[in-house]
């Protein structure tokens, strides 16, 4: 399969948020615990490593792109994914990348795009993970930022 077709299958979500790029950037760097999961430390540059957890399930990321107020990319370098009775998903995210793009639409709205590169329909966890992202980005992140 060629790379272009593979990329088109990656999970993608776009959400319009009544906020500003500074608050969105802060939510995607130091405020992750407020809308997604427990974050062990704040990252501030490329190369920084952080973990997001919910007790036993956790994901460890390395920041591979860090352009303030614009683009942040994390690579999953390890994980202990636990999803109910699904088997073989524990390390499924390892090697995938989450790219967050922040675009100012006007003085009151920001567009947030997430591409989870490598989270594709062939993954055992795809249905659950894509639904979870829809909820976390479309509801939790949006509601958190619009409530600030």
C-alpha positions in Angstrom: 0.0 0.0 0.0 1.4 3.4 -0.9 2.1 6.0 1.8 -0.5 8.5 0.5 -3.4 5.9 0.9 -2.1 4.9 4.3 -2.1 8.6 5.5 -5.7 9.1 4.3 -6.8 6.3 6.7 -5.3 8.0 9.7 -7.8 9.2 12.3 -8.6 12.9 11.8 -10.9 15.4 13.7 -11.5 19.1 13.3 -13.3 21.2 15.9 -14.1 24.9 16.0 -13.6 26.3 19.5 -14.6 29.7 20.9 -11.2 30.5 22.4 -7.9 31.9 21.4 -4.7 30.2 20.2 -2.9 30.9 23.4 -5.4 29.1 25.6 -5.7 26.2 23.1 -1.9 25.8 23.1 -1.8 25.9 26.9 -4.5 23.2 27.0 -2.5 21.0 24.6 0.7 21.4 26.6 0.3 22.0 30.3 -3.5 21.5 30.6 -3.9 18.0 29.4 -5.0 16.8 32.8 -8.0 19.1 32.7 -9.6 17.5 29.6 -8.0 14.1 28.8 -6.0 12.2 31.4 -3.5 12.6 34.3 -0.3 14.1 33.0 2.9 13.4 34.9 4.8 16.6 33.8 4.5 19.6 31.6 6.5 19.6 28.3 8.0 22.8 26.9 10.1 21.8 23.9 11.0 19.1 21.3 12.5 16.0 23.0 10.5 16.4 26.2 8.7 13.2 27.4 5.5 13.0 29.3 2.9 10.3 30.2 -0.9 10.5 30.3 -2.6 7.9 32.4 -5.8 6.7 34.0 -4.3 4.4 36.6 -3.3 1.2 34.9 -3.7 2.3 31.3 -1.1 4.9 30.2 0.6 6.4 27.1 4.1 7.8 27.1 4.9 10.4 24.4 7.9 12.2 23.1 7.4 15.7 21.7 8.8 15.6 18.2 7.5 19.0 16.9 6.8 22.1 19.0 5.8 25.3 17.3 4.1 27.5 19.9 0.5 28.5 19.0 0.6 26.5 15.7 1.6 22.8 15.7 2.5 20.2 18.3 3.3 16.6 17.5 3.7 13.8 20.0 5.1 10.3 19.2 3.8 7.5 21.3 7.0 5.7 22.5 5.4 3.3 24.9 2.0 2.5 26.3 -0.1 0.1 28.4 -3.4 0.4 26.6 -6.3 -1.4 28.2 -9.7 -1.5 26.6 -12.2 -3.9 28.2 -11.9 -7.3 26.7 -9.9 -6.3 23.5 -6.8 -8.5 23.2 -3.5 -7.4 21.6 -4.0 -3.7 22.0 -1.6 -3.0 24.8 1.2 -1.6 22.6 -0.9 -0.8 19.5 -0.3 3.0 19.7 3.5 2.7 19.9 5.0 4.5 16.9 1.9 6.4 16.2 2.0 10.2 16.1 -0.5 12.8 17.3 -0.3 16.1 15.4 -2.2 19.0 16.8 -2.7 22.0 14.5 -4.1 25.3 15.9 -5.5 27.9 13.4 -7.0 31.2 14.3 -10.3 31.7 12.4 -11.2 35.1 13.8 -10.8 37.0 17.1 -13.2 34.7 18.8 -12.7 31.2 17.2 -9.9 28.8 16.8 -9.8 25.6 14.7 -8.1 22.6 16.2 -7.1 19.7 13.9 -5.9 16.4 15.2 -4.4 13.8 13.0 -3.5 10.6 14.8 -1.0 9.3 12.3 -1.0 5.5 12.4 -4.3 5.1 14.1 -6.0 3.3 11.2 -9.1 1.1 10.8 -7.0 -2.0 10.7 -6.1 -1.5 14.4 -8.0 -3.6 16.9 -8.6 -0.5 19.0 -9.6 1.8 16.1 -13.4 1.9 16.7 -13.0 2.5 20.4 -10.0 4.9 20.1 -11.6 7.0 17.3 -14.8 7.3 19.3 -12.8 8.3 22.4 -10.9 11.0 20.4 -14.2 12.3 19.0 -15.4 12.7 22.6 -12.2 14.0 24.1 -11.5 16.6 21.3 -15.1 17.4 20.3 -16.5 17.6 23.8 -13.9 17.6 26.7 -11.3 19.9 25.1 -14.0 22.1 23.5 -16.0 22.4 26.7 -12.9 23.0 28.9 -11.7 25.8 26.6 -15.0 27.4 26.2 -15.6 27.4 30.0 -12.3 29.2 30.8 
